[in-house]
């Protein structure tokens, strides 16, 4: 081993500056070893003199930068030399080049996702990666650990207004991170998947509307459209049918946002039976056909359809036909309604149904949970329901397992004589 001095480094032509006159971040001292493969240096912005090292990746491109954690030159060199030997062993055994920062990989993964056909699941993955990029982009793949992955979630929690994330949201975050890291393995950034933290928390039932509160909500839906102001009435009419359609189909908020008239069709019918309404939606699990629970849902779609025809009619001209490629839930100018969140929250407040019996705050997604709960109570098979909702049987059983006993009531009580006074009242899904 021999020192080659500063002649092997880019700083060779620059005189070393003293800590007293050096600008912040400037190199105040430096040493070069192994013909420039190892470079030690100290910076002016460190209160306590500490050697940093830059080590060339053997048989690869780029460098690994580390703090040696010591101001002793001999200890610092040993740290850097050990690091070089570790990199050399990994290189000789064919392991992925270590030390690469995650920023470029994250950006490449985002660009790959954005080049794919639009799907809600891809949108969520891109959103997550963009959020965590500032936290991870300057970290090395060598830093990947259970602790670091846990800190990623801590960073996400810090960004929320309420300062918490549900166990289910944390699980989804880790699932999307696993997809990213699996891609990193395929691209050669890492050789194996790191161990993920355990997510604590027992899955609880999701806030939905029971029969009593659903009736209160329906009454308010009838009342809110009884206003004179045209613009306000228009928004409330759209909200009314939006709520009824989501509650009768169980589609996700994101799926409703992009629903077009061409996606609404009828199947079956004839022989005295009503046709069923189906919706072709695109969501987290890709495209699927959703069968509405009741044929009466046509009433809600027709009200929106008639509203749009009225808005698009020009005086003195025949009534126009609705463009099948236009959005179902839209503003007067046809543009997408971003969210009904605030108007739905105001509706629940007026109806006095903001929270369920456990004190959990309801939201637009409670309409989907209400659909699932009522279907199970009325005997819909779990597999059939999961397929229609675009989720798994495991998810249905995990979050709605408390409801399946009601669905199995006939089996559980088949040896018990039924009395009319003990029969459960049915829930009307109609307005």
N, C-alpha and C positions, 0 to 999 in steps of 0.2 A: 504494500500500500504506500503510495507516495502522494504528497500534496503537490498540486500543480499551481497553486496560487490563484490570483484573480484573472490571469491571462486566459483561462478557459471559460470565463463567464462574460455575459453581456455588460457587466459593470466594470470590466477591466479598464476601460478608458476613462471611467469616472472616478474622481477622487472621493474617498470615503468621507462623509460628513459627520461632524460631531453631533452629539445629541442636543447640544445647546443651540446650534444654528440650523439644524436640519428641519425642513418642513414636515408636517404631520404625514406619516406613512412612508417617509423616505428611508432608504437603507443606510444605516450608520456603520455597519461592519459586515463583512462577508468572507466566506471561505469556499473553495471549490476542491472536490476530491474525485477520484476515479475518472480522471480526464473529463470532468464536467458532468458526470452522471449524477453526482451528489452535490448539491449546492446549499450551504448553510448561510443564513443571513439574519441580521437583527434590524428591527425597525424603530424609528424615533417615537412612534405613538405608543410604545410599550413602556409603562412606568418602570417596571422591573426588567432589566436586560434579559431577554429570552431568545434563544436560537430557534429560528424557523427553518424548515428544510424543504427543498424541492428536489424530488427524485425522479429521474427519467424511467419510464416504464420499459423494461427490457423487451426487445423484439416487438415493440409496439409503438404507437404514437401517443404523445401527450406526457404529462407529468402528474405526479401525486404530491400534493402540498400538505404538510402537517406542521404542527407546533411540536417541538421536541419536549417542551415543558421544563427546560432547564437553561440556566445561563452558563453552565460549565461546557466548554468547547468539546472536551473529550467525551463526556456523556452524550452530548448532542450528536457527535459524529457516530457513536455506537448506535444510537437510536436510528439515525438515518441509514447506516450501513445494514442494520438488521432489517429495516423496511425494504431496502433494495434487494436483499437476499430472499425475503419473502415473495417479493414481486417476481424475482427470477425463477423461483421454484414453481409459482403458479403459471408462469409463461412456459416453462419446460414440460409441465404436466398437461398443458393444453387447456387450462382453465381460462375463463373469460378475462380480458384485460381489466384489472381492477382500477379503482381510483377515479373513474369517470363520474362527472357530476350529473345529477339527475335532470337538470333543466332541459338539456337538449333532447333527452329521451322523452320527457313529458311532452315537449312541443311536437316532436315527431309523431307521438301517439295521438295527440289531439288532431293534428293535420290528417292522420290516417282515418280517424273517426269521422271527421267533417267531410271527407271525400265520399263517404258511403251514403246510400239513400237515407233520407230523413226518417228517423224513428225516435219515439219518445225516450226509449231506453238509451239510445246513443246521446241524445241531448243531455240526459242526466249525467252520463259518464263524462262528457265534455265539460259540463258545469263544475263537477267535482274536481277534475284535473286542473281547471283554471283557478279554482279556489285554493288548492293546495300547492300550486306551482311556486308562489312566492316563498312558501315555507321550506320547500324541498329542493328548489332549483340549484342552490349552491352546495347542497349536501352530496357526498359521494355515495355510490352504491355500496362501498365498503361500510358505510354508516348504517346500512339497513339492519334494523333489529326490532324486537318486540317493543322495546321502549320507544323507539322512534315512531313506530306505527301508532302507538298509544298517544304520542304527542300530536300526531296529525289530527286525531279526533279532538284532542284538547284545544287545538287551534280552531277547529270548526265550531266547537262549543263557544269559544270566546267571541266568535263572529255573530252569534245569535243574540237577539234582543233579550230573550228570556234566560239565557245562560245555561240551557240544558238541551239534550238531545235524547229522544226515546231510544230504548234498546234496539228497536226495529230499524231506526234510522242509522244507528251506528253499525248494525249488521250489514245494511245495504252499502254503507260507505266502505266497509272492509271487502265486501263482495266485488265492488267496482275496482278497488285497489288490487285485488287478486287478479282480475282480468288484465290490468295494466302490467303487473309483475310477470304474469304468464307470457305476455307479449315480450317483455324484457328478456325472459329466458330464451324465447325463440330467436330474438335478435342478438343474443350473446352478451348482453350487459351483465347478467348474473347467471349462476349455474343452478340455483335451487331456490324454491320459495321460502321466504323467512317465516318464522312462526308468528302467528297473529295473536293479539291479546284475547283473552276470554271476555265475552260480553255478558255482564251480569244483568239480572232483571228477569222477572217472570212475565211471560206474555199475558197481557190482560185483554179483556174484551174491549172492542172498539166502540166509541160513543155512537149510538144510533138513536132513532126515535121509536119509543114504544107506542102502542096504539093510542093512548091518551094524549101524548104530546103531538103525535102525528095529526090527530084530529084538530088540535089547537092551531097547528101550522096551516092546515088546509083552510080553516076559517079565515085566517089572516090573508091567505092567498086570494080569497074571494073579496076581501075588504080593500086590499091595497090598490086594486085597479079602479075603485070608485072615486076617481079624482077628475077634476075638470081640465087641469093643465095637460096639454097634449103630449109634450116631451116626457113629463114624469109618468104619465099613463102608459106611454109606449115602452119605457124602460121596465115598468112594473109588469106589464103584460108579458114581456120577454122573460123576465125573471120567473113569473108564475109557471109558464110552460117548461122552462128550463128545469125547475125543481121537480115538476111532475114527471118529466121524461127521464131524468137521472134516477129518480126513486123507483121507476118502473122498469129500468133496464140494467142498473148497476154499473153503467159505464163510468170510466174515470173522468175527472175534470178535464185533463189534457186531451182525452179522446173526444169529448163533447166540443172542445174548442175548435177542432179542425173538421168536424162533421159537415158534410155537404149533402145537398138534396139528392144527388145521384146515389148516395150511400144508404138512402132510406127506401126500402122496397117491401113488397108483400109476398108471402109464400102461402101455399095451401089454399084453403077455402073450398067452397062447393059442397054439395050434398047437405045444405042447410047449416054448414059450419062457417064461422067467421075466419077470414084470412089472418095470418100472423104477420106482425110487422118485424122486419129484421133490419139491423143497422150494421154496415160494414165499417168497422173502426180500426184505427191504427194506433197502437199504444206500446207499452213497455215490452210486451211479449210478441210484437209484430201485428199483422193484420188478422182479424177474426170476425166472424159473423155473430152478432148478438141477437137473440130472439127476445123481443119484449114480452113481459109477463102477461099483458092483457092487450087484446085487439083494440080496446078503447083508447090506447095511446095515440091512435090516428086522430082523435079529437084535438090533442095538444099540438100535433104537427100541423093540422089543418088551420088552427088559429094563427100560428106563426106564418104559415103560407099565405093566408088571407091578408094578414097584416102587411106582408112584403108586397103583395100585389097592389094593395091600396096605396102604399108609399111610392111605388114605381109607376102608377098610372098617371098618364099625362091627359089633362082635360081635352076632351074632343077626340080622343083616340081610343081604340079598343084596349081592353085590359091586357097587359103583357103576360107572357109566360115566364115563369121563374127559371132562370138559368140553372140547369142541373149542377153546374160546377161552382155555384155560389154557396156561401156558408149558410147554415141553418141559423146559428146564433150569431147575429151580426148587428152592427149599428145601422142607422138609417141609410148611410152612404155605402153599406155593404161590407165595410171593413170588420175585421175580427174583433170581437169583444174579449179583451184580455182576461178579465176575471169578473165574476159575480160576487166575490168575497165580501166586499163591504155592504152591498145591498142585501145579501143573504144574512149577514150578521145583524143588520138593522131589522130585517124581517123576524128573525128569531127573538130579538129583544122585544119587539112589539107583541109577539105571541107568548112571551114569557117562557121560552123553551131553550134558553141558551146552554143549559147544562143538563146532563142526564141524571139519573137517580143516584149515581156515585159521585156526582160533583164534577165530572169531566166535561170540559168545554167542547161543544159540538162545532162542526165546521161543514163546509160543502161535502167533504168526503164522508160525512155521516149519512148522506143520502145513499151512497154505495153500500155502507155498512148496514143501513136499514134494509135495503134490498136483499142483502145476503141473509140477514137474520130472519126476515119474514118468509123468504123462500124456504129456509130450513124448517121453520115452524109449520109451514104448510105442506111439508113432506117431500120437497124436491131432493133428489138424490145428491149426495155430496159431489160425486164425480161430474154429474151433469152440470151442477151449479158452478164448479171450479172451471170447467171448460167454457161455459158461457161468460164468466167474469174475466177470463184470461189470467187465471192464477192457478196455484197447485192445490191438490187435495190436502196436502200437509198444512198449507197456510189456512185453508178453511177450517180444518180440525183444530189448529193451534189457536185461532182467534175467535172461532164461533162454536167451539166444542160444547160450550154450556147450552147451546141451542139445540143440539142434535137429539137430546133426550125428548124434547117436545115433539120433534119430527117423528120419533119412534114411539110415540105414546100408544098407538094401537097395538104394537108388539108388547110393550111393557105392561099393558092393562088388558090383554086379550082374555084373561081368565076372570076379569072383574066385570060384574054386571054394570052397564052404563045407565046412568040416570040423566034425564033431560036437564035437571037443575044443575048438574055438574059439568055440562058441556061448555067448552071454552068458546067465547064469542069470536067470530071471524073478524078480520081486519079488512075494511074496504080500502082498496087502492085507488079508488076513483075519487074525483073531485066532488 
